Amino acid sequence: MKSKIDDLARKLRLIYKQGSAEKFPLFMGSFQFPTASCEGSSRFFAHIVSQRYPESKVFVVEGYYHPNDDRHYLVLVDKLTYDLTCDQFDGFTVPILGESSTPLISKFNDIDILAGADVFENWNPGGRYDKLATLEYVENSLKTHNNTP
């Protein structure tokens, strides 16, 4: 199952980049993906993983860095780390997919764990962002990616 979730994460990154290029308002920060788009990208990834693999334990981790008042979001799936936007930070050139940890946790070390309905259903992305329209865009794009050889 890990390989399927890794593959899903790779496809979602491509879709997020596609949405950014098409100027589709996926979520806050998506127009400059991966920069400043960790919350939305993490919440959608976590939601889709939860829907496709209900036996998995999926959490969104919100890390906070007090000195700069910065937040960073990533996803835990069955205790493995998925950080689809870590390449926005110096020292990272690729996302973290299914690893046991992330070095960013030492910087963003004031942690909140979001689970269940708090991951997606109770989340309000704010502004002009419609999470159901984004979910439809992502799901339709996944179908297209799945039909590509």
C-alpha positions as CSV (number, residue, x, y, z in Angstrom):
1,M,0.0,0.0,0.0
2,K,2.9,2.4,0.7
3,S,3.9,2.4,-3.0
4,K,0.3,3.3,-4.0
5,I,0.2,6.2,-1.5
6,D,3.7,7.3,-2.7
7,D,2.4,7.2,-6.3
8,L,-0.8,9.2,-5.3
9,A,1.4,11.8,-3.6
10,R,3.5,12.2,-6.8
11,K,0.3,12.5,-8.9
12,L,-1.1,15.1,-6.6
13,R,2.0,17.2,-6.8
14,L,1.7,17.1,-10.6
15,I,-2.0,18.1,-10.3
16,Y,-1.1,21.0,-7.9
17,K,1.5,22.2,-10.3
18,Q,-1.0,21.9,-13.2
19,G,-3.6,23.9,-11.2
20,S,-1.1,26.6,-10.5
21,A,-0.2,26.8,-14.2
22,E,-3.8,26.9,-15.1
23,K,-4.5,29.6,-12.4
24,F,-7.2,27.4,-10.8
25,P,-7.7,28.5,-7.2
26,L,-7.0,25.2,-5.5
27,F,-6.1,26.5,-2.1
28,M,-4.3,29.3,-0.4
29,G,-0.8,29.6,-1.9
30,S,-1.5,27.3,-4.8
31,F,-0.6,29.9,-7.4
32,Q,3.0,29.6,-6.3
33,F,3.1,25.9,-5.5
34,P,5.0,24.6,-3.5
35,T,5.7,27.8,-1.7
36,A,3.1,28.8,1.0
37,S,0.7,26.0,-0.1
38,C,1.4,23.4,2.5
39,E,-1.9,23.5,4.4
40,G,-4.2,23.0,1.5
41,S,-2.0,20.5,-0.3
42,S,-1.6,18.5,2.9
43,R,-5.3,18.6,3.8
44,F,-6.4,17.4,0.3
45,F,-3.8,14.7,0.2
46,A,-4.8,13.5,3.7
47,H,-8.5,13.5,2.8
48,I,-8.0,11.6,-0.5
49,V,-5.7,9.0,1.3
50,S,-8.4,8.6,4.0
51,Q,-11.1,8.0,1.4
52,R,-9.1,5.6,-0.7
53,Y,-7.4,3.7,2.1
54,P,-9.8,3.9,5.1
55,E,-7.8,1.3,7.0
56,S,-4.9,3.7,7.2
57,K,-4.3,6.1,10.1
58,V,-4.0,9.6,8.6
59,F,-3.2,12.8,10.4
60,V,-2.3,16.3,9.3
61,V,0.6,17.8,11.4
62,E,0.6,21.5,11.9
63,G,4.0,22.7,13.1
64,Y,4.7,26.2,14.3
65,Y,7.9,28.2,14.4
66,H,7.6,30.9,17.0
67,P,10.5,33.3,16.1
68,N,9.1,33.9,12.6
69,D,5.4,33.2,13.3
70,D,5.6,30.5,10.6
71,R,3.5,27.4,10.2
72,H,4.1,24.3,8.1
73,Y,1.8,21.4,7.4
74,L,2.6,17.8,6.5
75,V,0.8,14.4,6.6
76,L,1.4,11.2,8.5
77,V,0.0,8.0,7.0
78,D,0.5,5.0,9.1
79,K,3.4,6.7,11.0
80,L,5.1,7.6,7.7
81,T,5.8,11.3,6.8
82,Y,4.5,12.9,3.6
83,D,5.6,16.5,3.0
84,L,4.6,17.4,-0.4
85,T,5.9,21.0,-0.1
86,C,9.2,20.7,1.8
87,D,11.0,21.7,-1.4
88,Q,10.0,25.3,-0.7
89,F,12.7,25.3,2.0
90,D,16.5,25.5,1.6
91,G,18.1,22.1,1.7
92,F,15.2,20.3,0.1
93,T,14.9,19.6,-3.6
94,V,12.3,16.9,-3.6
95,P,9.2,16.1,-1.5
96,I,9.4,13.7,1.4
97,L,7.3,10.6,0.5
98,G,6.8,7.9,3.1
99,E,9.8,8.5,5.2
100,S,10.1,7.8,9.0
101,S,10.6,11.5,9.8
102,T,11.5,15.0,8.5
103,P,14.2,17.3,9.6
104,L,11.7,20.2,9.4
105,I,10.1,18.9,12.6
106,S,13.0,20.3,14.6
107,K,12.3,23.8,13.3
108,F,8.4,23.6,13.3
109,N,8.4,21.9,16.7
110,D,5.3,23.3,18.3
111,I,3.0,20.6,17.0
112,D,-0.8,20.2,16.6
113,I,-2.2,17.0,15.2
114,L,-5.4,17.2,13.2
115,A,-7.5,14.0,12.8
116,G,-10.9,12.9,11.6
117,A,-13.3,15.6,10.6
118,D,-10.8,18.3,11.5
119,V,-8.6,17.3,8.6
120,F,-11.1,18.2,5.9
121,E,-14.8,18.4,6.7
122,N,-14.5,21.0,9.4
123,W,-11.8,23.0,7.5
124,N,-12.7,26.3,6.0
125,P,-10.0,27.3,3.5
126,G,-11.4,30.9,3.4
127,G,-11.6,33.5,0.7
128,R,-12.3,32.5,-2.8
129,Y,-11.3,28.9,-2.2
130,D,-14.0,26.3,-2.7
131,K,-12.8,23.0,-1.3
132,L,-15.5,21.0,-3.0
133,A,-14.6,22.5,-6.4
134,T,-10.9,21.8,-5.7
135,L,-11.7,18.2,-4.7
136,E,-13.6,17.8,-8.0
137,Y,-10.8,19.3,-10.0
138,V,-8.2,17.0,-8.2
139,E,-10.4,13.9,-8.6
140,N,-11.0,14.5,-12.3
141,S,-7.3,15.1,-12.8
142,L,-6.5,11.9,-11.0
143,K,-8.8,10.0,-13.4
144,T,-6.9,11.6,-16.3
145,H,-3.5,10.7,-14.8
146,N,-4.6,7.1,-14.1
147,N,-5.7,6.7,-17.7
148,T,-2.3,7.9,-19.0
149,P,0.1,5.0,-19.8
